[in-house]
Amino acid sequence: MLDNQNKIPGVTLEDGNERFALKEGVTLGTITDRLQQIVPGLDKDTFINQFGNLKLADVRAYLANSLAIDESAVLERLQEGLKDNNPFYMKSDQPSVAVDPTALELMAYEGESLDEVSEQSLNRI
């Protein structure tokens, strides 16, 4: 649907959720150096040992806990404290598909069963 711009009656794309992501080219050492500017108690070796695989959702949770703020405010706090040196950004996930049940019922009313209409819609995606 995304690639060929096909439109399906009753089906729309909705924005996907955003996820915490690392800017391209940023190293783990750079991350810890920058984070120490706003989390002075951050121990570089412990942080690297704990987050060496950089599960960024875990990093965001850790920062929220360390800064005593909600996870949704982490990026804003990083941006305030680090400005252009902020190594993170929010990356959009793929959009999700929303199917309007009313449109499916209307299509079913026009002669096809609701199950047939639903299956055809999914096959087009």
MOLINSUL-V640250 format. One line per field, one symbol per residue. ss: DSSP state (h for helix, s for strand, l for the rest). psi: psi as a letter, one per 30 degrees, with the letter a starting at -180 (. if undefined). burial: # if it has 16 or more other C-alpha atoms within 10 Angstrom, else .. Layout:
BEGIN
ss=???
psi=???
burial=???
END
This chain:
BEGIN
ss=lllllllsllsssslllssssslllllhhhhhhhhhhhlllllhhhhhhhhllllhhhhhhhhhhhhlllhhhhhhhhhhhhhhhllssssslllsssslhhhhhhhhhllllhhhhhhhhhhhl
psi=eeeggkkkkfklklkllllklkkkgkleeeeeeeefffifgkjeeeeeeegefijfeeeeeeeeeefhlkeffeeeeeeeefbfgjfllkkklkllkkkjfeeeeeeefgflleeeeeeeeeff.
burial=.........##........###.....#..#####..#...#.#..#...........######......#..##.##..#....####.........#....##.##.....#..##..#....
END
